[in-house]
């Protein structure tokens, strides 16, 4: 075999190794997108298109619609380990705590497993402490019974603060 | 929120629940096998001018192993990580090719066929483990058994009849003609023990104790286990004269303590303890001191010519230099000039023939395995799985650092083996078991679950419908039924003001005026 072929084989082999490494890294890039996100965004887009049309009732009914006109549309964690986490609001109540069964699962040693509940009633959202060890606070005031919660008001749960936002 | 997609049949399915086809793994496996098998062919062509005698057998076995593992993963662990297996197959194939190359050059001790057999055995054990171990949490009940097994394995080489001393390190046992390096298996046992022990005791270790200079110091009595492990790893260093294994065990424990408690003080305490132990050992024990001398002054003429001196490491350095940026090509260099070029110094052999470019690809492949392990540890939901995957991934990274660092003279040379590449049955079997455990945990971590992961939102926030306290208001159709408006009623997102404070109850928002007072009153 000629010298040139040998050199080409030698370099080609290194290229093959790097093709492997780069393909593997390309596979890893999937991790950067949240699981199922591309599909979700596609179907959400379809729903968004379908929603204004009155006939597209079936598709739009499943959409996580905000409970009421002009009310808050999302719950945002503003401080704490999960700061930045956002939940879209539906008409269902939101259970917050460490237990995996909660809607918002906190990674926080100072919160109880089922710590507090934020739920809609009529046109208003309420926050209620579920007998947590360290309590739930709005500002400095401890939440005892169900208490109305206005958007932009921070609720302190353990080390986290959550608030409703438009 | 769950995402439902209407199928033509009208049934709704969860798209995220679909089993992955593992096509990425298949594709990467084909690349890895191509790299391994073409390496066999190139080695034979340049050393003997023809395909090596074992070419077809070795290639077919490698393909068979990869295919079997792939099929088993599809059946039994469909969610397991797709990069780990191809990376392992690639590394194993490259190691085999280098051993075959050295064997063809009549290097004493290089035996590609036995390495192939151990590869097959390791893969079979890994496949059986993935097949029969359905849930890694089952291993947690073996916590203290694993500790006893680990300590037993460490002590084994010191026993009089079966223990063997080879090249100054007493880390071998010889049973029925087979020599084993029990420390390789002990590292798995210790990882299991530490994971089980720490997941129960992490809170005491993390929270009890006082703060000094911003460091949370643990209480003296909580230091018990770390001192025992420190003593055990020092005992390995002293009685078995194996710096690498000692570093490996101790590093594993410190890293897992850090993973469990998130207290940097443990890392600091660990580093200080190890530095103190190593300094004392270097001054008291001559063999450790000799290693240090070789590390610091390898080009000293006296040391170079001494028995057990720096000849090996200097030759390894020359081999790496000869390889340069692109290497000499498979079978074109002189890797056999380095003692133990097929086991302890396979890294420098590969460096000579594949060059820095090839070495970096190999190191990145290891890094991929480690990254997948750590990523699995982040994603898995149970504490035991987190610690186990994190510990196993870390120990592989540490072993790689100790081996490569030793050969490139960043740290003193130790007798550890490069996982999957260096010739040696124990190392191969143990690392295939590590891979099986990582795959099992990663299957568990990536399997979609009704339970939300930490820091994520539950599927379908509607799981917990509100318990309605007051009576219904005018807009709710049925009393006590949670509010769920029809589609026509729901505003499109565009109508919602973007600023949070504007959205609520301002005087300019007529929609707010009416119902607020009534429902609030009913509720309170």
Interface residues (C-beta under 8 A of the other chain):
Chain A: X1 X6 X7 X9 X10 X11 X13 X14 X16 X17 X18 X19 X20 X21 X23 X24 X25 X27 X28 X31 X35 X36 X39 X40 X43 X44 X48 X51 X52 X54 X56 X57 X59 X60 X61 X62 X63 X64 X65 X66 X67 X68 X69 X70 X71 X72 X73 X81 X82 X85 X87 X88 X89 X90 X91 X92 X93 X94 X95 X100 X101 X102 X103 X104 X105 X106 X107 X117 X119 X120 X121 X122 X123 X124 X126 X145 X146 X148 X150 X151 X152 X163 X164 X165 X166
Chain B: X1 X3 X4 X5 X6 X15 X16 X24 X27 X28 X31 X32 X34 X35 X38 X39 X42 X45 X46 X82 X83 X86 X87 X90 X326 X327 X328 X329 X330 X332 X354 X355 X357 X358 X361 X362 X364 X365 X368 X371 X372 X375 X381 X448 X451 X452 X453 X454 X455 X456 X457 X458 X461 X462 X463 X464 X465 X466 X467 X468 X469 X470 X473 X475 X476 X482 X483 X484 X485 X486 X487 X488 X490 X491 X492 X493 X495 X496 X497 X498 X499 X500 X501 X502 X503 X504 X505 X509 X511 X512 X515 X516 X518 X519 X520 X522 X523 X524
